[in-house]
Amino acid sequence: MSKGTTARLKSGMKAGLLASSLLLLGSTALQAAEGGVADPANWPAARSPAALTDRATERAINRLIKRMTLEQKVGQVIQGDISSVTPADLERYPLGSILAGGNSGPYGDERADAAKWLKLVTEYRAASRKVGAGVPILFGVDAVHGHSNLPGATIFPHNVGLGATHDPELIHRIGKATAAEVAGSGIEWTFAPTLATPQDLRWGRAYEGYSSDPAVIAAYSKAMVEGLQGPLRLGKPLPAAKVAASAKHFLADGGTEAGKDQGDAKLPEAELVRLHAQGYPPAIDAGALTVMASFSSWNGVKNHGNRSLLTDVLKGRMGFTGLIVGDWNGHGQIPGCTTTDCAAAINAGLDLYMAPDSWKGLFDNTVREVRDGTIPMARLDDAVRRVLRVKYKLGLMGAKPVGRGDPAAVGAQAHLDIAREAVAKSLVLLKNEGSVLPIRPGAKVLVTGPGADSMAMQAGGWTITWQGTDTSAADFPKGRTIGRAIVEAVSAAGGKAEIASDVPAKKPDVAVVVFGEQPYAEFQGDVPNLMFHPREGELELMKRLKAQGVPVVAVFLSGRPMFVGPELNLADAFVAAWQPGSQGQGVADVLVAGKDGKPVRDFTGTLSFDWPQDARSPMVEPLWRVGHGLSYAKPAKVGAVNEDPRVELGSALSETTFIRAGKVIDPWRLGLDSTVTMRAVDVAAQEDARQFSWSGKGDFALDGPPVDMQRHLNGGFALRLDWRPDARGSGPVTVSFAGVRLDVSQSLGAVGKPATLRIPLTCFAAHGAKLQAVGSPLRMGADKGFVVSLRNAGIEGVGETYACPPLAN
């Protein structure tokens, strides 16, 4: 809502129902002008179970709301992150909810164990009970493929792999195991399941969706919700080993134009319902306690502020009586809003703001806006009621709350066994020429490739940290990397296997090459097309093996189907393994035969997304469609496939990578003042950096078409520079982003030593940087004598706090 519209509404408002009516009519009128207004009559009906809102609980909630002050009510509808809220803060700001985001660990420790998580949650809970109305906090976490923030937890395949199992009963068991581990660390709410129906695989979160087929989503949503929560029972809280589910992200985050994260789904209402809404009625009917609103828009209207979707459809037509929570500062993207001031979101139907680092300002402004009538008290009371309703159902309220906290449940063997089964069932066999698979007993096997011994690659994003890039095998001592699991299985069958980076002198009987995408999470994984870009040497390795007559088994790790024509033609066997998680033994169970000549399992997985025959997206004609998959029992000949990507190949990286290994990445272009010269130099490898030298005061700059980077303010993002200062020079050194210049003279590092500088984007935004259209993401200024060798530059998600350099003079 524009500021002008808000002002006009304020001027005509009165308290109570009149204010509510005027505001909602104004909101609807604005949406009608912009599009994105839903007609509830077109939507499927649903109904939250009566057990969610039993009369005794409602009476207790009525009594509690009557006792609560305005500040206590406002606190209930705001959620802060553990990185910015302390238990002591709750005395002044009685927040109703706390979350631990993807890069937030207890006491700053991203690798804290379950006992430390339990200690942290207990401290927040105790502090919340001592203040105000004594209402305990609700604690949420992104346990999206197991309790994935927690070392030692069971990490299941990401949803893209689970979709390939086509097994709702398995999904139910995974939900049950995940709930036990989350509850074991004292937490009672997971932000899962994701019910997106990805339609464009360029979307970096495609792996969070089970399938492009809405029927698969509908079948899985009920199974996962019931696995996490169990059935709701009248007047009874959830058991201690159960947690609240969160159906997300409402709505059509998988339908945005060009697969752009947090983008706009421009499609008719009938398509919105048919493709993107089918998972929600089963989830609501199953008793989902929460629904999360999407960052994205529908026909130009931000979902966080779309009353027709949140109130008229979700709460009205679909009969949802739980709470609607926002996504990470998502309310701040509504026109006319900021992260600290957004009446439009709660008036549209949001019940709980996710305000990780903006909670303090949001609290003060929300109190003010209730007092002046911008937010009707009736709407605030309804939001508070929904939050309290969930807390009662979770057993948090009363003199004898349900006690969660059994660290021994984390990584339990029964859960690891389910994960191993899920890995095996998720594998899709796309090629098996000459019956190279299964690997026969007694074989000499080489396991190679960048993913052979990489827990990060097989676990993917949302593992230990948000982007998952620094996950290691040490984080999961009860897990196995794929390579080590294959070595163990081959040895058990009387063969010999080794993990090596190159072809050994002694020719193996077969080589297993494990390769694929590096880890990524939301919008860091957005790509311009579906071309898989192998890292240097990967294709050459497969070619050398083939030249020596070694059969090649390709195991492809990815968050989506991709164009891999050259790799498919080089491989004798090709397995889509997705992102299988911590239990690599599941891969070995299918690929390696035991002493009896039979593997533990046959291939049963089939594609839940179409597989591309070139890199174009949306796909013109798939190579294989949903449901395709070979097996040992049902083999088939696969001929040569197309190797032409049929697109103009630029970078595989997003617009947020500016320089990589010294090379400027499209669409960015480099410009130099006359006082600055550049040459290629070696830092960590041959000519992997560009050295800039200043003969006088001047700049070098990167420029390109304006890019909207506002979404990078919704979390811990920083401008990262990997460089080596080679000479200090005679003046200050400055770094500019989006037109704001900061003085980094004290942050250069030692001369001649490689270093990394990270500057949070909020540092630039605080001085007025406009991230809506960034056309110059990097400008570096210095004076005579300064020399620096720059390897990499770009935007990255970071998991810790960095100080802001001062504004340049």
Secondary structure by P-SEA (a helix, b strand, c coil): ccaaaaaaaaaaccccaaaaaaaaaaaaaaaaaaccccccccbbbbbcccccccaaaaaaaaaaaaaccaaaaaaaabbbcccccccccccccccccccccccccccccccccaaaaaaaaaaaaaaaaacccbbbbbbbccccccccccccccccccaaaaaaaccaaaaaaaaaaaaaaaaaaccccccccccccccccccccccccccccaaaaaaaaaaaaaaacccccccccccccbbbbbccccccccccccccccccccccaaaaaaccccccaaaaaacccbbbbbcccccccccccccccccccccccccccbbbbbcccccccccccccccccccccccccccccccaaaaaaaaaaaaaaaccccaaaaaaaaaaaaaaaaaaccccccccccccccccccaaaaaaaaaaaaaacccccccccccccccccccccccccccccccccccccccccccccccccccccccaaaaaaaaaaaacbbbbbbcccccccccbbbbbccccccccccccccccccccccaaaaaaaaaaaabbbbbbbbbcccccccaaaaaaccbbbbcccccccaaaaaacccccccccccccccccccbbbbcccccccccccccccccccccbbbbbcccccccccccccccccccccccccccccbbbbbcccbbbbbbbccccccbbbbbbccccccccccccccccccccccccccccccccccccbbbbbbccccccccccccccccccbbbbbbaaaaaaaccccccccccbbbbbcccbbbbbccbbbbbbcbbbbbccccc
